[in-house]
Amino acid sequence: MVLNGRFSQFSLVLLMAFSGWFLTESNCRALDVYMELGKFLLLNITNQNSSSYHDVKWFKGNSTVAKYKSGPKLYGDFVRRGNIFPNGSLSVSSVSMTDEGIYRVDVYKTDGTVQLTNEFKLHLFGKLSTPVMSVECTTEHNMFVSCEVHGGAPVSFYLNEQRLTEDNAVFTDKGRKATLRNVTSFSNNKTFSCKVENPISRGQSVPRQLSCTGSMASYFYIIFIVLGVIAVIIFVRLLYCCVSRTNNCNMKKLRICEDYI
């Protein structure tokens, strides 16, 4: 029994030691929070052991944004958009890009020592629009396939389930457009679909057939039409000149005949 008691005490101490280590690691590492721009944000204290605390302070970077001690108090832009509750939770309405960053909350005991600390890293994203696909043909068998969104900032692009990276694509328009460098891996495919994702939304285009076959023929057909129009204009111009000269000659002959009479 003594042995079992000592073993139980040792196990309890060992469990507390390991639990304390993991808790410290959790507190020191900022928790990632992903939100949509313009939405309502609510940050809750983790590992809560009370519905109300003696003293709570929230910081964004090195600036105090809110505190609760016998009542709520907010600072700066958070005065009109924020709120803090007795349990330490912080709310912000209609978040914007200026709200992005590191938030820290300190919970104090009645003697002024820190009881609990949490950190949050706020990431804000716009909701993605449906991606639009386009193709640019350089030859009948060579093309550049692009995928573009007009709303939101994608984190990942996929073309036919293949992720586009800097190794196989070129990204422009602040990361909102991805163009595949080489389409040889899709040489047997004519149907393409683009998918975009970020932590708060995703979008996918309707599968469509993209091909350069016949595109060069169409190009030459357009050139042929343009050249034909130019040829017609030149012909009409020459005909007009010839008719004008003929009329001038007839007028001269008529004058000569009148003078003779």
Order of alpha helices (4+ residues) and beta strands (2+ residues): alpha-beta-beta-beta-beta-beta-alpha-beta-beta-beta-beta-beta-beta-beta-beta-beta-beta-beta-beta-beta-beta-alpha
